[in-house]
Amino acid sequence: MTAPVETVLFELLADLEPGKSVSPEQVARAADAESWRRLLPRVRAIAVGLARQGQLVITRHGKPADPNTFKGVYRLRLPLPTDPVVATPVVEVIEPETAADAAD
């Protein structure tokens, strides 16, 4: 049976001491023991989204990593008061100039 990844992730983290982390594999196996490998991309996508919202910290080598640029092996934990705030980039949408705008 497949459990929602986000729910499983927060349940696993709730059982840990502050500052302790889980691996994406642990989350995927807890969500679906038989097809956990298929869930790994979903675990990563959910982790990135939660990290951008400040609800989760992605770590590399025990240090917080930027959710927008991290690569390789990573772990997941709840935020600590001492963690730096990771700002998500703001993307400015520039609309193309139309022929009517150019005539003005």
SVG drawing of the C-alpha trace seen along z (x, -y; Angstrom):
<svg xmlns="http://www.w3.org/2000/svg" viewBox="-2 -56 32 61">
<polyline fill="none" stroke="black" stroke-width="0.4" points="0.0,0.0 1.3,-3.5 1.0,-6.2 1.2,-9.9 4.9,-10.8 4.6,-14.1 2.7,-12.4 5.2,-9.6 8.1,-12.1 6.7,-14.2 5.8,-11.1 9.4,-9.8 10.8,-13.2 8.4,-13.6 9.9,-10.4 13.5,-11.8 15.3,-14.1 15.7,-17.8 18.5,-18.0 18.4,-14.3 17.6,-13.5 16.2,-10.8 17.3,-9.7 15.0,-9.9 15.3,-6.1 13.9,-5.7 10.9,-7.9 10.3,-6.0 10.5,-2.6 8.1,-3.7 5.6,-5.0 5.8,-1.9 8.0,1.0 7.6,2.9 8.0,0.0 10.1,-2.4 12.6,-3.1 9.8,-4.5 9.0,-7.0 12.5,-8.5 11.9,-11.3 8.6,-12.1 10.3,-12.3 12.9,-14.7 10.3,-16.9 8.2,-17.1 11.3,-17.7 12.4,-20.6 8.9,-22.1 8.8,-21.9 12.3,-23.2 11.4,-26.3 8.4,-26.9 10.7,-26.6 9.0,-23.5 12.0,-21.2 15.8,-21.4 17.7,-19.5 21.2,-18.7 24.4,-17.7 27.4,-16.7 25.3,-17.7 24.9,-21.3 21.8,-23.0 21.8,-23.0 20.0,-25.3 16.9,-23.4 17.2,-25.1 20.7,-23.9 21.7,-20.9 23.0,-17.8 24.0,-14.3 23.3,-12.5 21.1,-14.4 19.2,-14.0 16.0,-15.6 15.3,-17.1 13.1,-19.7 14.3,-23.2 16.3,-24.4 16.2,-27.9 19.8,-28.3 19.4,-27.4 20.0,-30.1 16.9,-31.2 17.1,-29.9 15.5,-32.5 13.8,-31.2 14.6,-33.3 12.0,-35.7 11.4,-35.4 10.2,-38.5 7.9,-37.9 8.5,-40.3 5.7,-40.3 6.7,-40.6 6.0,-43.8 3.1,-43.7 2.7,-45.6 0.1,-47.8 2.5,-48.7 5.3,-49.5 3.0,-51.9 2.4,-54.0"/>
</svg>
